[in-house]
Amino acid sequence: MIDFTRASIAAMNSLKISRRSAELGTENAFVVLAEVNALLAQGRDIISFCIGQPDFRTPEHVQQAAIDAIRQGKHGYTASAGIPELRRAAARYMGDMRGISIDPDDVVIAAGAKPFIAYTILATTDYGVGDEVIYPNPGFPIYESQIRGHGAVPVPLALRSSRAGSFDPGELAACITPRTRLLILNSPHNPTGAVIDRATLEAVADILRAHPQVWVYADEIYSRLCYGEAFASIASLPGMAERTIIADGASKTWAMTGWRIGFAANHLLAPQFIRWVTNTESCASHISQWAAVAAIEGPQADAVAMHASFQSRRDLIVRLLNQVPGVSCHVPGGAFYAWPDVTEACRLIGAEDSEVFRKRLLHEAGVAVLADIHFGARIPGDGQHIRFSYAASEQAIEAGVARMAQFIERNRRG
Ligand SMILES: Cc1ncc(COP(=O)(O)O)c(C=O)c1O
């Protein structure tokens, strides 16, 4: 450890950290996770529903492809766009799922889908000139943080319980101004689990046709995790492919979060993305790229089994949550998140809001979840919510929800 002298502390006081960095947002899941880890280190028994990643092993044949890549010396830099084999595989895969044809030259590979959020904002807005980006609220917190960090103006689009965690196209139309540059859509959605149905996508496309300057970032990282409503992408609708950045990846479909492979497709922006990759990551992990080729091109039995398991866990958690006093939960159509309304449960135990409820649930009952405020400002009149990631075993789901029910009963007022 550096031993700081008084002189070096004085020198540090003159150094400035940019406002952009000091004010950068974060993913609160990681903040809560640190809280959970501190409790675990004290020997506390915690059941965690915090983290949004599959709890399965990466399929065996995908692991083997990575081992083979290392053994065959495929571990140097690749082109910033990614290896041609993966660009071809991702183009076919994304195109087939959306019923469109995608040219491999329009596909770029990065270290997860997440970097494309930044690259898209960087490639479509200018710093500090009032360019607006519409994003879903509640939503993946990185959207708002990256919009602000890159000097654009965040314009939240409310997702409402009355629409099962999705948005009203009329409200979207009202958000668009001549300064709107980008609309971010996320389906299936984190944190509400909502899947945007085809009729809503068509309404969005109709609205956008009157605003040809608006790009669309279609965050479709959970595209393979739909349980009822079939997955649909706005990119499939007439006139939308040109302006839509399709973002998908390996993390959620093949349990590959730590491998860091995402892919995005757009004809005009691909060359821009490639330059951003060169300027930042150089390239995604060469080894992981070969693993992703095997994931896409190889047998899908593991992905299908994981999907089936998530669907039965969804059914279980929604059924159990709806039996808890003061809790109501709609059936989410996709991803692996449940978004119960806990307004009445908060009232029952005298918690002033969902964040107080979350903290008490963690400290008094040993159940870790996230609160709605971790996904953006609460929507006025829309109640209090918490988020469960049900990427957890059925035993953990049963025990965790039972603990929550007992916690509410124990603390019930009057
Ligand atoms: C909505 C959404 N987009 C993007 C990501 C990032 O995924 P990746 O692991 O591919 O970077 C996540 C991860 O949780 C997510 O929930």
PDBQT file of the ligand as one rigid body, heavy atoms in Angstrom, charges set to zero:
ROOT
HETATM    1  C1  LIG A 501     -31.553  -4.966 -19.795  1.00  0.00    +0.000 C 
HETATM    2  C2  LIG A 501     -30.141  -5.405 -19.822  1.00  0.00    +0.000 A 
HETATM    3  N1  LIG A 501     -29.356  -5.015 -20.842  1.00  0.00    +0.000 NA
HETATM    4  C3  LIG A 501     -28.069  -5.373 -20.899  1.00  0.00    +0.000 A 
HETATM    5  C4  LIG A 501     -27.502  -6.161 -19.919  1.00  0.00    +0.000 A 
HETATM    6  C5  LIG A 501     -26.049  -6.495 -20.028  1.00  0.00    +0.000 C 
HETATM    7  O1  LIG A 501     -25.839  -7.783 -20.472  1.00  0.00    +0.000 OA
HETATM    8  P1  LIG A 501     -24.354  -8.289 -20.824  1.00  0.00    +0.000 P 
HETATM    9  O2  LIG A 501     -23.989  -9.271 -19.765  1.00  0.00    +0.000 OA
HETATM   10  O3  LIG A 501     -24.481  -8.928 -22.172  1.00  0.00    +0.000 OA
HETATM   11  O4  LIG A 501     -23.450  -7.123 -20.853  1.00  0.00    +0.000 OA
HETATM   12  C6  LIG A 501     -28.285  -6.593 -18.833  1.00  0.00    +0.000 A 
HETATM   13  C7  LIG A 501     -27.674  -7.371 -17.744  1.00  0.00    +0.000 C 
HETATM   14  O5  LIG A 501     -28.183  -7.527 -16.667  1.00  0.00    +0.000 OA
HETATM   15  C8  LIG A 501     -29.642  -6.196 -18.790  1.00  0.00    +0.000 A 
HETATM   16  O6  LIG A 501     -30.437  -6.575 -17.778  1.00  0.00    +0.000 OA
ENDROOT
TORSDOF 0
